[in-house]
Amino acid sequence: MTEAKVETQREMIYTVPLKYAWYGPHNDRTRKAVDILKKFIMRHMKVKEVKITQELNEKLWERGMKNPPRRIRVRAAKVSEELAWVTLPEHKFQFEMVKKEEKEEAAEKPEEKKAEGEEKEAGEEKEAEKSTAKMEEKEKAKEEGEGKKESEENSGKK
């Protein structure tokens, strides 16, 4: 991902307790720890969606699914009223915000590709027609050639 300067509304460092992840089946602990982390950030940053960076996710999962950390320090940045990003405190955020204009351009590109695809299909149809026309000409030439041979044979017999 490329670094992009994004104005954050609020950036904080939290210590998130993950001890309640241990109150369940041992094979669901790290998954539960991720859910606890997301709920904690939602509650404290007042957002509806939380994105976890790859570095933080790897840190949570480095000891496997049965043994997550008891607590973890994170850096949380509120990007918009509905979105917060979370990473390790020593890492800088590396994410890019996609503007509405870029989304619209991306939506238009498949339409252009479809138009190009239609042009290619039309070109392929023309080539197919040409090849069938050539095949028909060859067949006619063969029939004419066979007809000449038969007429020669008939004339030679007389």
C-alpha positions as CSV (number, residue, x, y, z in Angstrom):
1,M,0.0,0.0,0.0
2,T,1.2,3.5,-0.6
3,E,1.4,6.1,2.1
4,A,-1.2,8.8,1.9
5,K,-1.7,11.9,4.0
6,V,-5.2,11.6,5.5
7,E,-6.5,14.1,8.0
8,T,-7.6,12.2,11.0
9,Q,-10.2,13.7,13.3
10,R,-8.7,12.0,16.4
11,E,-5.7,9.8,17.1
12,M,-5.2,8.0,20.4
13,I,-3.1,5.2,21.9
14,Y,-5.0,2.7,24.0
15,T,-4.1,-0.4,26.0
16,V,-6.8,-2.9,25.2
17,P,-7.5,-5.7,27.7
18,L,-8.0,-9.0,26.0
19,K,-8.3,-11.2,29.1
20,Y,-12.0,-12.0,28.3
21,A,-10.9,-13.8,25.2
22,W,-9.6,-16.5,27.5
23,Y,-13.2,-17.1,28.9
24,G,-14.2,-19.5,26.1
25,P,-13.0,-22.4,24.0
26,H,-9.3,-22.5,23.5
27,N,-9.6,-22.8,19.8
28,D,-11.6,-19.5,19.5
29,R,-9.5,-17.3,21.7
30,T,-7.6,-15.2,19.1
31,R,-10.7,-14.7,17.0
32,K,-12.5,-13.6,20.1
33,A,-9.6,-11.2,20.9
34,V,-10.0,-9.6,17.5
35,D,-13.7,-9.0,18.2
36,I,-13.0,-7.6,21.7
37,L,-10.4,-5.2,20.1
38,K,-12.9,-4.0,17.5
39,K,-15.7,-3.5,20.0
40,F,-13.3,-1.6,22.4
41,I,-12.3,0.8,19.6
42,M,-15.9,1.2,18.4
43,R,-17.0,2.1,22.0
44,H,-14.1,4.6,22.6
45,M,-13.9,6.2,19.2
46,K,-17.6,6.2,18.6
47,V,-17.5,4.7,15.1
48,K,-19.4,2.0,13.3
49,E,-16.5,0.3,11.5
50,V,-13.0,-0.6,12.6
51,K,-10.2,-1.6,10.2
52,I,-7.2,-3.5,11.6
53,T,-3.8,-3.2,9.9
54,Q,-1.9,-6.3,8.8
55,E,0.9,-5.6,11.4
56,L,-1.5,-5.6,14.3
57,N,-3.4,-8.6,13.0
58,E,-0.1,-10.5,12.7
59,K,0.8,-9.5,16.3
60,L,-2.5,-10.8,17.6
61,W,-2.1,-14.1,15.7
62,E,1.7,-14.7,16.2
63,R,1.2,-17.2,19.1
64,G,-1.6,-19.0,17.3
65,M,-5.3,-19.3,17.9
66,K,-5.1,-20.7,21.4
67,N,-2.8,-18.2,23.0
68,P,-3.5,-14.5,22.2
69,P,-1.9,-11.7,24.3
70,R,-3.6,-10.7,27.5
71,R,-3.5,-7.0,26.6
72,I,-2.2,-5.0,23.7
73,R,-1.3,-1.4,23.1
74,V,-2.7,0.1,19.8
75,R,-2.8,3.3,18.0
76,A,-6.3,4.2,16.8
77,A,-7.1,6.9,14.3
78,K,-10.6,8.1,13.6
79,V,-10.6,8.8,9.8
80,S,-14.3,9.7,9.4
81,E,-17.5,9.6,11.5
82,E,-18.0,6.0,10.7
83,L,-14.4,4.6,10.2
84,A,-11.4,4.1,12.5
85,W,-8.1,2.4,11.7
86,V,-6.1,0.5,14.3
87,T,-2.4,-0.4,14.2
88,L,0.6,-0.9,16.5
89,P,1.8,2.2,18.3
90,E,5.3,2.1,16.7
91,H,3.9,1.8,13.1
92,K,2.6,4.7,11.1
93,F,-0.6,4.4,9.2
94,Q,-0.3,3.2,5.6
95,F,-3.7,3.4,4.0
96,E,-5.2,5.5,1.2
97,M,-8.6,7.1,1.1
98,V,-10.4,6.6,-2.2
99,K,-12.2,9.8,-3.3
100,K,-15.7,9.6,-4.7
101,E,-14.4,10.8,-8.1
102,E,-11.9,7.9,-8.3
103,K,-14.7,5.5,-7.4
104,E,-16.8,6.9,-10.3
105,E,-13.8,6.6,-12.6
106,A,-13.3,3.0,-11.5
107,A,-17.0,2.3,-12.2
108,E,-16.7,3.8,-15.7
109,K,-13.6,1.7,-16.6
110,P,-15.5,-1.7,-16.7
111,E,-18.0,-0.1,-19.1
112,E,-15.2,1.0,-21.4
113,K,-13.8,-2.5,-21.2
114,K,-17.2,-3.9,-22.1
115,A,-17.3,-1.6,-25.1
116,E,-13.8,-2.8,-26.2
117,G,-14.9,-6.4,-25.6
118,E,-18.0,-5.8,-27.9
119,E,-15.7,-4.4,-30.6
120,K,-13.4,-7.4,-30.3
121,E,-16.5,-9.7,-30.5
122,A,-17.6,-7.9,-33.6
123,G,-14.2,-8.2,-35.1
124,E,-14.1,-11.9,-34.3
125,E,-17.5,-12.4,-36.0
126,K,-16.2,-10.7,-39.1
127,E,-13.2,-12.9,-39.1
128,A,-15.4,-16.0,-38.7
129,E,-17.6,-14.8,-41.6
130,K,-14.4,-14.4,-43.7
131,S,-13.2,-17.8,-42.9
132,T,-16.5,-19.4,-43.6
133,A,-16.6,-17.6,-46.9
134,K,-13.1,-18.9,-47.8
135,M,-14.2,-22.4,-46.9
136,E,-17.2,-22.2,-49.1
137,E,-15.1,-20.9,-52.0
138,K,-12.7,-23.9,-51.5
139,E,-15.6,-26.3,-51.5
140,K,-17.0,-24.8,-54.7
141,A,-13.5,-25.0,-56.3
142,K,-13.3,-28.6,-55.3
143,E,-16.7,-29.3,-56.7
144,E,-15.9,-27.5,-60.0
145,G,-12.6,-29.4,-60.2
146,E,-14.3,-32.7,-59.7
147,G,-16.9,-31.8,-62.3
148,K,-14.1,-31.0,-64.8
149,K,-12.4,-34.3,-64.1
150,E,-15.7,-36.2,-64.6
151,S,-16.4,-34.3,-67.9
152,E,-12.8,-35.1,-69.1
153,E,-13.2,-38.7,-68.1
154,N,-16.5,-38.9,-69.9
155,S,-15.1,-37.2,-73.0
156,G,-12.1,-39.5,-73.0
157,K,-14.2,-42.7,-72.9
158,K,-16.1,-41.7,-76.0
